[in-house]
Amino acid sequence: MKPGKEAGDGLPAQNGTEPNSFRIHMQSELAMGTPVTANAPKHNILLEDIAQQQRLSLRFEKICAYVSTDYEQPGLVDRLRRAVSKEAREAAAEAKNKQILFSVTGEMLPGEVLALMGPSGSGKTSLLSIISGRAPKAVQNTGKVTTNGNKFTKAEKRRVGFVLQDDLLYESLTVWETLSYAAALRLPRHMTAAQRAERVEAVLAALGLAKCRDTIIGGFFRRGISGGERKRVSIGHELLINPAILMLDEPTSGLDSTTALHLLVTLRQLALGGRAIATTIHQPSSRLYQQLDRLMLLADGHVMYYGQADQVVNWFSTLGFAMPYGVNVADFLLDLAQGEVEGGDFSRLITMSAAGQQHHHIQLQQASSDEDSSQYDKQKAAAGAGGSLSGPAAVRALYSSYETFFQRHRDGYQGTAAQQADLGLALEPPLTRRQKAAAAAALAAGKDPAAAVAAAGKRQISNSGFLNRSFQKAGSFLGLDTTHDHRPAGDDSDDEGTESDSPSFKRSITRIWSHSRPHMTAQHTPAADEESGCLSAVASQLGVADRGGASFATQLQVLLTRQVKVKRFESLSGQRVIQGVVVAAITGMFWWQRGTGRTLLAASDIVGLLFFELLFPAFTALFSALFTFPNDYRMLLKERASGMYRVSAFYLSSSLSDLPMDCALPALFVIIIYFMGGLRLTAGAFFANLFGLVLNVLVAQSLGLLLGVAFMNPKTAQTVASIIMLGFMLVGGYYVRGIPVWISWIRYLSFVYWGFNLMIKIEFSGATYYQCGHTTGLGSSSQDPTAAAAVGPCEPVANLQAALQLPVDPNSSAALDLGVLFAMLVVLRLLVYSTLRQKTKAA
């Protein structure tokens, strides 16, 4: 922002503009709650200023974005056609991609607040995510983003704060805990605990959160802080690192006008401290609008206006769209972006070439319905008679006018006399260099220029895009900047075509090839080491010498503590304890002291008890684990984008935080069942039973974690888990004894099978049972062989496995079962981590 100039100067008086002195006083009072003197610095009240050498300006040039609209799987015929025909592949690729941003260019400067405005679906959030380096993989984008004229590196991305539109916060943490854990993870590791606590207190005081510091965040089922306080906590989460660039997505949505004004005044003061701030904002009031320095108005993915916020009314008035008296500027801009305002100064109409006229007519037919086309033709005819534009035609004319103006003025509209003279009304977007060349070639060859222009304007999707991305990754691995097309500032070449034929792309290939050759590998020299040391010293002074944040051990410690507190309401809930105790008590009553009997019938009942004892905790753990990572996935992506911690630290902390309850609940379940059922009363058998059950529960939980992280959709994961657990239960060795050979191999994949075998060996190893009263079958129902002798003779069972049709010999070694369960646990846990890592990368 220019020295001595306050944002909002020059706004028309009818829009409710207030004097600067009133606005400064309002800023101070709203932000701090107490008035300050006129000589007090307005920008050093919240946080310390950004040093001059550490300030960042961010420029984004020619940003184009595309999303896929193909949600249906192609049939067999379509797949074969695409496999053999290149044209079919290109047509399918082109049809399933929709462009949502069209060559957007702008700049964020230290000390200024840039607002992105436009109706819903205009591309505000997509643009903000792209320029912040947090665009999802589903959004393909091209263009160039630089900071201070250099490549936007990872070190600089860590100095960018990004506040999402949806406040992603842990509901069970207090405000102070939320900010304290974030400070421990994000602030440089050389800061002491006292310095981190001081930073947290400063943020709490700056954002007016001191009064609710010990209140939980809360959510739908648990009352916590208010909506405005949640938004300020999200902003404070990013202010902890004292970012040089701060981006916010719809920070005022859902807030009342006074709370929204508090927030915008705070952002204004943060900008005055040397920060570059960009925010998407929806329908601000007149007082909110006065806090803005620059404005970018988007419509259908095109830039309709970019420049000084206090010159926007002048811009549209010059084009023939004057703002009515008494109308809020923001409301007027949104009406313009949706074609709700009629106007158009045709004395400033920019003439179009014949090829351009035909090209524009083709574009209109492709983008609009027949009714819109006829309406546009009528308005175009009325233009020559002094008519006006409205609807889609007005929207196209307004963003076409800016794109024509942008070819000469790359820094937006400042309201100067020279810019005023160059401002004109255009009914079509300007042709790119490629389109101009195509039209000239078509005219020279006697062909239709409009068709050539339309063909040149299409986005070419071919294998060259894959090659381009491959070379970009290779260049990134070698430390080369191959992601941007370094063209002159005034070049109006095609922004939407492929870059494989550009000179810069070919130079990038040459550079990658030369750096990858063995004999060209750079050697470490004393001069290079000295230069590296100097650069490290400079980077250290800038605070970007290393990745910053906490070490791995600190990350694990902080995340583990946070996970325990996050899950305190869930883990310590009485429902899980009551469920386990009640089910165990009912089970113990059904199998009351059946383990004390020595008859074969009692042994058969104990087999059923062991199978149920194994199955119920495993089912509970598996289906509970399905929700672990899906519930935390969005938070993981948000915090990973900020570089707060490693995936491995998050995974280990999540696993370790669940371990106490994963062991305590099965132990309580075993204690009740074991003694009520009268199982083997020896210390070795009891602890072996407990250890085997906990091991089986951990394997089941690992399978649930894997399914949950693989699908990230609890409903889908539950469906798959039900099928898998049903199959594992049936082949576990209790329900089905004679499984056909061709499908019996499935049991070796079932942890239920190996766990059941282990339980059988623990309970029946070395025990003697009797068959009484019958020559065949299980014998008498009496548990005591002496009492059963009255019914018939009792004989010891020589082969308990054959008598009970057990899946394994009870007297064999349990080493194999333990080894297989341990191997399953390790493999499943590694698969969970690998899948989680791939998911975070893919997102």
Sequence and secondary structure as in RCSB ss.txt:
>XXXX:A:sequence
MKPGKEAGDGLPAQNGTEPNSFRIHMQSELAMGTPVTANAPKHNILLEDIAQQQRLSLRFEKICAYVSTDYEQPG
LVDRLRRAVSKEAREAAAEAKNKQILFSVTGEMLPGEVLALMGPSGSGKTSLLSIISGRAPKAVQNTGKVTTNGN
KFTKAEKRRVGFVLQDDLLYESLTVWETLSYAAALRLPRHMTAAQRAERVEAVLAALGLAKCRDTIIGGFFRRGI
SGGERKRVSIGHELLINPAILMLDEPTSGLDSTTALHLLVTLRQLALGGRAIATTIHQPSSRLYQQLDRLMLLAD
GHVMYYGQADQVVNWFSTLGFAMPYGVNVADFLLDLAQGEVEGGDFSRLITMSAAGQQHHHIQLQQASSDEDSSQ
YDKQKAAAGAGGSLSGPAAVRALYSSYETFFQRHRDGYQGTAAQQADLGLALEPPLTRRQKAAAAAALAAGKDPA
AAVAAAGKRQISNSGFLNRSFQKAGSFLGLDTTHDHRPAGDDSDDEGTESDSPSFKRSITRIWSHSRPHMTAQHT
PAADEESGCLSAVASQLGVADRGGASFATQLQVLLTRQVKVKRFESLSGQRVIQGVVVAAITGMFWWQRGTGRTL
LAASDIVGLLFFELLFPAFTALFSALFTFPNDYRMLLKERASGMYRVSAFYLSSSLSDLPMDCALPALFVIIIYF
MGGLRLTAGAFFANLFGLVLNVLVAQSLGLLLGVAFMNPKTAQTVASIIMLGFMLVGGYYVRGIPVWISWIRYLS
FVYWGFNLMIKIEFSGATYYQCGHTTGLGSSSQDPTAAAAVGPCEPVANLQAALQLPVDPNSSAALDLGVLFAML
VVLRLLVYSTLRQKTKAA
>XXXX:A:secstr
  TT  TTTT  GGGT   HHHHHHHHHHHHHSS   TTS SSSSSS    GGG   EEEEEEEEEEE   S   
HHHHHHHHH HHHHHHHHHHTEEEEEEEEEEEE TT EEEEE STTSSHHHHHHHHTT   TTEEEEEEEEETTE
E  HHHHTTEEEE SS    TTSBHHHHHHHHHHHHS TTS HHHHHHHHHHHHHHTT GGGTTSB   SSS  S
 HHHHHHHHHHHHHTT  SEEEEESTTTT  HHHHHHHHHHHHHHHHTT EEEEE SS  HHHHTT SEEEEEET
TEEEEEEEGGGHHHHHHHTT    TT  HHHHHHHHHTT   B  GGGB    HHHHHHHHHHHHHHS HHHHHH
HHHHHHHHHTT  B HHHHHHHHHHHHHHHHTT TT B   HHHHHH  B SS    HHHHHHHHHHHHTTS HH
HHHHHHHS   SHHHHHHHHHHHHHHHTT   SS    TT    SSS STTSHHHHHHHHHHHHHHSGGG     
HHHHHHHHHHHHHHHHHT SS  S  HHHHHHHHHHHHHHHTHHHHT HHHHHHHHHHHHHHHHHTTTGGG  BH
HHHHHHHHHHHHHHHHHHHHHHHHHTTHHHHHHHHHHHHHHTT S HHHHHHHHHHHHHHHHHHHHHHHHHHHHH
HTT   SHHHHHHHHHHHHHHHHHHHHHHHHHHHHH  HHHHHHHHHHHHHHHHHTSSSS SS  TTTGGGGGG 
HHHHHHHHHHHHHHTT   EEES SSSS  S S HHHHTTTS EEE S HHHHHT SS TTS SHHHHHHHHHHH
HHHHHHHHHHHHHHHHH 
